[in-house]
Amino acid sequence: MKRSMLARLCAGLAFGMIATTGANAQDYPTKPLRIVVPFGPGGVADVTARVVAQGLAEKLGKAVVVENYAGAGGISGAQNMLRSDADGYSLFLVSNQSAVSPSMFRSLPYDPVKQFQMVSLIGSFDIVAAVDAKSPIKTIADAMASARKNPDGFNIGTIGVGSTQQLSAELFRTTSGLTVPVVPFKSSGEVLSAVRGNNVQVMFETVPAIIGNIKSGDLRVIGIGSAKRNPMFPDVPTIAESGVPNYVATSWNGIAVKTGTPPAIVAKLNKAVRDVVADPATNKKLTELGLTPQTTTPEEFSKYLVTEIDKWRKVIDTAKIEKLM
């Protein structure tokens, strides 16, 4: 009799918890949301987050505020995010940095796989190889030939140590068997100056960071890092097409929440993000930033993150890049 009563009590409690969770998910959201961006304001990730935030606010009927927490490896932003409740009201702008940092830092104070629940990709940014418009280098084949002929006079430029751009350049260098140095600079502006001054012969950068220089004619794109050609540069072959088989390097952004967020809320957010990115007006804004819009299921995004972590770990180990902190 006591066991029967206990069983009914447990069943009642479980039903109550399910009903409450369902009600919370059904009513969600009942207050404003925020998107934590682990980078400073004004950058591509920040602008992307603000475009998506505007769309989500319209879709969900609640304000969505973007909060910036800049710091090496996205650590400050991740830690801020993880101090929030797992209730779907704090979203995280997860990026390729989340795939790089686990292998780039000696001791990362968070686990992007275990502590974050992926919601959906927003899209990817092509990494491109570019040269000064006046450079005699016209193709990736030209660049490799020049680097082999005069390795002491050939430099590849990127932004900071541990960035996707630097690792993409290292992947190119090691995959193509080149012995030239990859030189990291503090900013894209410094890399551009080095390219214009012929101190750097080829630079690796995301499309959004240099789209203005490409459109103005100051830079010429000679190779695309993604598996497919970029519609913005239909006549430019991929680096893989150009003699570096299987080379693929892109950067990406997506939305995540804290692990433990109710599945029904994750599903609701996933649908909202996918609807926002598919909206013609938002899609156009993202495309104009140089992003290739792309959404996923939470499961697809989680698997993609694990694959990316493994990929960049191998690049870091092969290039023998010194870990940070």
Salt bridges, closest charged atoms under 4 A:
ASP46 OD1 - ARG50 NE 2.98
GLU67 OE1 - ARG34 NH1 2.73
ASP132 OD1 - ARG196 NE 2.65
GLU170 OE1 - ARG173 NH2 2.86
ASP218 OD1 - ARG196 NH1 3.87
GLU241 OE2 - ARG229 NE 3.02
ASP275 OD2 - LYS59 NZ 3.04
ASP275 OD2 - LYS271 NZ 2.75
ASP310 OD1 - ARG313 NH1 3.89
ASP310 OD2 - LYS314 NZ 3.32
GLU322 OE2 - ARG106 NH2 3.63
